[in-house]
Amino acid sequence: MDAFFAAIEQAANPALRGKAVIVGGRANKERTVVCAASYEAKRRGVDSGMSCAEAFRLCPRAEFVVADSAKYIYISQEIALMLEKYSPRVERASIDEFYLDVTGCDRMFGSYKQLAMELKNDIKKRFNVTGSVGISVNRLISKMASKINKPDGLLILEKKDIYAALKDMSVEKITGIGPSLTRRLQELRIFTYADLAGRPKEFFISRFGKIGRWIYAAAHPEEDGQEITPYCRDHGPPKSMGHSYTLPGNIYRKEEIKAWIRLLCEMTAVRLRRANLEAAIMYLYLR
């Protein structure tokens, strides 16, 4: 989905359409982070995860909206249900991202392009938001294809076209390669997708071990055997649980800080007990 939270707010409030919109986690816009930004705000350098204070320095005339999680979750669930008519195998990767195994489904729609167009039009007509679609031989290449023509994009990459379309893509833009891995690859003079594709499997395995196999497979999609799992409303036990809170102002007294930590620990513990789970590792983020 394209700028999902911000797009939903623009769809719900016509006065926000065409304007730079910043969706923040709480009402105090000086003490929260950007949950989502419309493309009008993105063009000014605003992006998810940055502080709203920094976002408003970049885009002082942006409209601020407090995040409405229940609304976003509801629409995400409705989209997931809608997608089941396009494929019997749908995987919900996150609140705004889905994978569909459409192998053979083109016969029902005439072509994969027609399937994608109908899917996009369906979402736009019902929810007045847009999504970008990538279709290719596996999840990784499909996701990268979906990013190339955002927003409201559509790109189909057949195996023979993958290298030409992605060869100039910088490694940090390849899904799954983060800042640390980017630095290590650049130290080895690997800067683009083409550079990845030009090195043998043994090169990556000897330097990166298990993850080296994945790096090699990313540039050689014919060797990527990742299966797509069916969408399931019961996703099983979570990998982590936590609570966080942004205070309305700075606090300095140890007793007050400890009280907040105690409260957040107990809120997390309640959820663990309800799920009959025990924590293996604990993290505390204090800023």
FENWO-V405256 format. One record per helix or strand. SS is the DSSP state (@ for helix, = for strand). FROM is the first residue (numbers start at 1). LEN is the number of residues. If there is no record, write none. Layout:
BEGIN
SS&FROM&LEN  SS&FROM&LEN
END
This chain:
BEGIN
@&4&9  @&14&3  =&21&4  @&29&3  =&33&5  @&39&4  =&51&1  @&52&7  =&63&4  @&69&15  =&90&5  =&97&4  @&106&4  @&112&16  =&133&3  @&139&10  =&154&3  @&159&8  =&170&1  @&171&3  @&179&9  =&192&1  @&193&5  @&201&8  @&210&10  @&221&3  @&254&21
END
